[in-house]
């Protein structure tokens, strides 16, 4: 009985403290300076909605670079002048422009004293925003939005079991090389065969898009059951050729991004929704603003929930229909006819 | 049970008729109500089951429709096996799921073989049987057909097959629950009728009869206490008036004689002398009270103690069938103990504190009287039950159980003390039979109805009910027990280590304890109280099932134990009965290992009940024979007292030994392990007494069994 009374007293105290804290905050909302690369989109909305849902008042000062890097120094100066509580950056370009690299920060050109959080940076390590995922080592926190390779493979396996997986990648992109290294490690531990094919580099030192159909034909002949398209800029540009050729050879493509599924002929995409990433980033921001955790103590993490996108046209063409259990929580791009 | 307290044939006949009639009427009424509700239930069960089957089917059909609408051809759906299997999960009554195309051919299927239902599938597809959400009995199933209709048109039908046996099993469960409620209602009615009739009618009439016999012999010292104004009360009042009148007349004569004492004159003196002589004659012939009024005569009956004891023990037994499961729900780790031992801990603690509390409770009863000790004990138990109902975790639960255990020891010892106080040496054995009988009947009722209650109301609510019942028992005692029972001094021997050591130096006594009495208690708490609820729960039985299963033990004991006691006395067979009992109890538990199922456990429980029926009384009867010399030194009561205390070591050790076995090997193996322990002990016990004989080696005065 007595313990129950004590418990009630403790709850009451906690409640009163919360009310008091909320009052104090309502009078003085956190000021967040949010810079986007191409306008207010889902990640920004998710970020803001999280604060609303949690009942934490913020004032968002929104700035859009409009894909123009030259605007970024102005934003740096403005954020410093306004003396905001937190800076949030969207995308690799904005992040590098505002926050610099982990080994090359200039207090004159970059934000250093204001705590910052980045989001929608596909390769935070590759882009040198952070030295590794455990800590930025500076006044910066952030989120990754890629789903881990192991999770992606698990989803692909539940769609179509495989023992031979192909990956075509641009050897000049560090991201892609790291990505393939991790796939090789998974091939060892999970016991499948990885057919990794780098795109040949032409005389000008650029990857040769003309070689793509040949590479696809080669892995198809080698019996690949899936072709994996990683977060590779070169392939993203050439996604139509890559996925189109794969379908022609009867090999399904699963991609680490939305575009190959939505705008080309990849069968399956395993991605994090920008909205969810925004929410997860807001969670990190709350840790810094409310819980007073230093940004350098926050590891770079990605949301635990992910989404799958299935292109039904491709499924029909290949005769590879998704298992019914996967259909239940996938976003399906319906067949056009 | 009924004739235990009285022998008057008239009252016995009245009571037998009354009980007979009441029980028959009750039985007829309850059976009628039960049958009616059962038919209603049966009427509602199938549609209810159909609704559930249709709901499961519709949710699966919706997923299929979604896939088809996305463009997956119905005959090319992928992953249907795991999908349908997952749909059956959590619905044990659903035996198969089948997706059929427009012709009724099976496209996808999970669960039991549907060979016997194929024709029905085709008939549904052909429109012969409507898919209206109502089930059809086909083969051994109830088949519910759910149409699958996509945007582009009908795809086919999803069939959900429910086991006909499931319906039967559900109905059987309900029937058994109703029977339990019926049985318990009858037994409780019986207990209450016994109390009401004894307290209000047969008790007073019997007392009046006794007083009339005294009046017949000229004893006018007592009148009766009149408790009511009804016919019995008027009758008692009339009797009291008559006794009072005679008494008054006598007192009047005494007064007048006194008045004559002052008189002078010869005539008067002669008259006075005659009068005094007459008075002396009267006084010698008859007995009158010295007070102006006859003293109020009170008599206590065994029923006074039987009813509250029944209610109190009933309250404790309510949780018997689910207590270990409740403990597991509240589990909290205890350092150095395995989880199994932790679950056994509250049971062991309860046994320990009943054992420790009993001698203290006995001493308190001697000092303060039965009434306050029972009331305090019941009060402690009420607090203990409430605390158990509200327990936060294992730690406070154990504290509450200790409180309940001390309350239990106090209440039962107070009742025992009351019986000792109101009985004489000749009828004490019958008094104790009332005591044991009340406990056993309460165990039957409590265990079985406790399971039903736990299933319908939940564990915590059942403990609240226990608290309320303990309170009712206290109210009974408050009303019925005399403030101070005057009677023969309750002989509660004070057991000290000296007596224990004297007895243990007797090798026969030591063997009897270690290989007879202690293993018997060990298997009772270990097998029945600890393992049975947990194992039957794991085997998928409902709380009602578990309660019914455990009731078997008490039901066999309540009839078997007195029967075997009489047989043992008549034929003077003791050790062989103990052996037979041990073999039965141990063998029954061992056999559980062979089948690993519910029937085996129930069989084990029945064997345990039979075994203990056979061995309990003969074992106790062996004590005076085996300890002939010690009985002469310490007295029989003391020797039996030591026996009772020592055998409790088995009760306390039971949960721990069992927990160790269960932790290492599993539930069924632990049951078998206990069986092996009892069997092994029985072998040692038997061999020893075969070789050494029951009586000590000095010229035996009594033939040993």
Interface residues (C-beta under 8 A of the other chain):
Chain A: X3 X312 X315 X316 X319 X321 X322 X323 X324 X325 X326 X327 X328 X332 X334 X335
Chain B: X63 X64 X66 X67 X70 X71 X72 X73 X76 X77 X78 X79 X80 X82 X83 X86 X392 X396
